[in-house]
């Protein structure tokens, strides 16, 4: 187990990550943070002093607070575009050390918590329910059912939109337990 893995072990969720989540992580990550793990929202009025992937979680949260105080409309950072409130809540709720570096491993670990909260790792979670829950977490994903099918759950803000079809998301979610 890596050093970071050992540091994060105490914060493991109650359920293991047994589903094949790589396809979904790649789909969502490429939509949300196409420039990779160091992606900073295009709305940021200032860039961090050094690459996000070299900063600790505590430093990233300070940076996000700073750009929020400057009036930015988004504090999203990283490949999975964690906004300040989401990142802060993940660290606090799951007792994750804010001394961990916000690198690829930590970002993916945090994304898996959000996926878990939607039922991604439970075989019995209905795909449409799962897809809509994930769309409520990541604005680039479309709602997969309902009157706003195909739109971002946040499209009413005039900024966010879905960048993939509902059918693509549904197929990726359906295949998560196929080996």
C-alpha positions as CSV (number, residue, x, y, z in Angstrom):
1,X,0.0,0.0,0.0
2,X,1.3,3.5,-0.8
3,X,2.1,6.1,1.8
4,X,-1.0,8.1,0.8
5,X,-3.1,4.9,0.8
6,X,-2.0,4.2,4.4
7,X,-2.8,7.7,5.4
8,X,-6.2,7.5,3.9
9,X,-7.0,4.0,5.2
10,X,-8.6,5.3,8.4
11,X,-11.1,7.2,6.3
12,X,-12.2,4.3,4.2
13,X,-16.0,4.2,3.5
14,X,-18.1,1.5,5.0
15,X,-18.5,-0.2,1.6
16,X,-15.7,-1.3,-0.6
17,X,-15.2,0.0,-4.1
18,X,-15.9,-3.3,-5.9
19,X,-17.5,-2.0,-9.1
20,X,-15.5,-1.2,-12.2
21,X,-15.4,2.6,-11.8
22,X,-12.6,3.5,-14.1
23,X,-14.8,4.0,-17.2
24,X,-17.1,6.4,-15.3
25,X,-14.2,8.2,-13.6
26,X,-12.6,8.7,-17.0
27,X,-15.8,9.9,-18.7
28,X,-16.7,12.3,-15.9
29,X,-13.1,13.5,-15.4
30,X,-12.6,14.2,-19.1
31,X,-15.8,16.2,-19.1
32,X,-15.3,18.1,-15.8
33,X,-11.5,18.6,-15.8
34,X,-10.2,18.0,-19.4
35,X,-6.9,19.6,-18.5
36,X,-6.3,17.0,-15.8
37,X,-5.8,16.9,-12.1
38,X,-4.4,20.4,-12.0
39,X,-7.5,22.0,-13.6
40,X,-8.7,25.2,-12.1
41,X,-12.1,26.6,-13.1
42,X,-11.9,29.1,-15.9
43,X,-13.9,31.5,-13.7
44,X,-11.1,31.8,-11.1
45,X,-9.9,35.4,-10.8
46,X,-6.5,34.2,-9.7
47,X,-4.5,31.0,-10.1
48,X,-2.9,29.2,-7.2
49,X,0.7,30.0,-6.3
50,X,1.8,26.5,-7.4
51,X,0.2,23.5,-9.1
52,X,-2.9,22.1,-7.3
53,X,-1.3,18.6,-7.5
54,X,1.5,19.9,-5.2
55,X,-0.7,21.5,-2.7
56,X,-2.2,19.9,0.5
57,X,-5.9,19.7,0.9
58,X,-5.6,22.5,3.5
59,X,-3.8,24.7,1.0
60,X,-6.4,24.0,-1.7
61,X,-9.2,24.9,0.7
62,X,-7.5,28.2,1.5
63,X,-7.1,28.9,-2.2
64,X,-10.7,28.2,-2.8
65,X,-11.8,30.4,0.1
66,X,-9.6,33.2,-1.4
67,X,-11.1,33.0,-4.8
68,X,-14.6,32.9,-3.3
69,X,-13.8,36.1,-1.4
70,X,-12.9,37.6,-4.7
71,X,-16.4,36.9,-6.0
72,X,-15.8,34.0,-8.3
73,X,-18.9,32.2,-9.6
74,X,-17.1,28.8,-9.2
75,X,-14.4,27.5,-6.9
76,X,-14.1,24.2,-8.8
77,X,-10.6,22.5,-8.8
78,X,-9.0,19.3,-10.0
79,X,-9.9,16.7,-12.5
80,X,-13.3,16.1,-10.9
81,X,-13.9,19.8,-10.2
82,X,-14.5,19.8,-6.5
83,X,-16.2,23.1,-5.4
84,X,-15.1,24.5,-2.0
85,X,-18.2,23.3,0.0
86,X,-18.0,19.8,-1.4
87,X,-14.3,19.4,-0.8
88,X,-14.5,20.9,2.7
89,X,-17.4,18.6,3.6
90,X,-15.6,15.5,2.3
91,X,-12.5,16.3,4.4
92,X,-14.6,17.0,7.5
93,X,-17.2,14.3,7.2
94,X,-14.8,11.5,6.5
95,X,-12.0,12.7,8.8
96,X,-9.6,12.9,5.9
97,X,-6.2,14.5,6.8
98,X,-6.0,18.0,5.2
99,X,-2.2,17.4,5.1
100,X,-2.7,15.0,2.2
101,X,-1.5,16.3,-1.2
102,X,-4.3,17.0,-3.7
103,X,-2.8,14.7,-6.3
104,X,-4.4,12.2,-8.7
105,X,-4.7,9.5,-6.0
106,X,-6.4,11.7,-3.5
107,X,-8.7,13.4,-6.0
108,X,-9.9,10.0,-7.3
109,X,-10.3,8.7,-3.7
110,X,-12.5,11.8,-3.0
111,X,-14.5,11.3,-6.2
112,X,-15.3,7.8,-5.1
113,X,-16.8,9.0,-1.9
114,X,-19.3,11.1,-3.9
115,X,-20.0,8.2,-6.2
116,X,-20.6,6.0,-3.2
117,X,-23.1,8.5,-1.8
118,X,-25.1,8.1,-5.0
119,X,-25.1,4.3,-4.7
120,X,-22.6,3.7,-7.5
121,X,-21.1,0.7,-5.8
122,X,-24.4,-1.0,-4.9
123,X,-25.6,-3.4,-7.5
124,X,-29.2,-2.7,-6.6
125,X,-29.1,1.0,-7.3
126,X,-31.4,1.7,-10.2
127,X,-29.4,3.1,-13.1
128,X,-31.7,6.1,-13.8
129,X,-31.6,7.1,-10.1
130,X,-27.9,6.7,-10.0
131,X,-27.4,8.7,-13.2
132,X,-29.6,11.6,-11.9
133,X,-27.8,11.6,-8.5
134,X,-24.4,11.7,-10.2
135,X,-25.7,14.6,-12.4
136,X,-26.6,16.5,-9.2
137,X,-22.9,16.1,-8.2
138,X,-21.2,16.9,-11.5
139,X,-22.7,19.6,-13.6
140,X,-21.1,18.3,-16.9
141,X,-23.2,15.1,-16.6
142,X,-26.8,15.2,-18.0
143,X,-29.9,14.2,-16.1
144,X,-30.8,10.8,-17.5
145,X,-34.5,10.8,-16.9
146,X,-37.3,13.3,-16.2
147,X,-38.5,16.4,-18.0
148,X,-34.9,17.9,-18.1
149,X,-33.4,14.7,-19.5
150,X,-30.2,15.6,-21.3
151,X,-29.6,18.8,-19.5
152,X,-27.3,19.6,-16.7
153,X,-29.0,19.6,-13.3
154,X,-27.5,23.1,-13.0
155,X,-28.4,24.4,-16.5
156,X,-30.7,27.1,-15.1
157,X,-27.7,29.0,-13.8
158,X,-26.9,29.9,-17.5
159,X,-23.3,28.7,-17.0
160,X,-23.4,24.9,-16.7
161,X,-24.4,22.5,-19.4
162,X,-24.1,18.7,-20.0
163,X,-21.3,17.6,-22.3
164,X,-22.4,14.1,-23.1
165,X,-25.7,12.3,-23.9
166,X,-27.8,10.5,-21.3
167,X,-27.4,7.3,-23.3
168,X,-23.6,7.3,-23.0
169,X,-23.9,7.8,-19.2
170,X,-26.5,5.1,-18.9
171,X,-24.4,2.6,-20.8
172,X,-21.3,3.3,-18.6
173,X,-23.4,2.9,-15.5
174,X,-25.0,-0.3,-16.7
175,X,-21.6,-1.8,-17.5
176,X,-20.0,-1.1,-14.1
177,X,-20.4,-4.6,-12.8
178,X,-19.6,-6.4,-16.1
179,X,-16.3,-8.0,-16.1
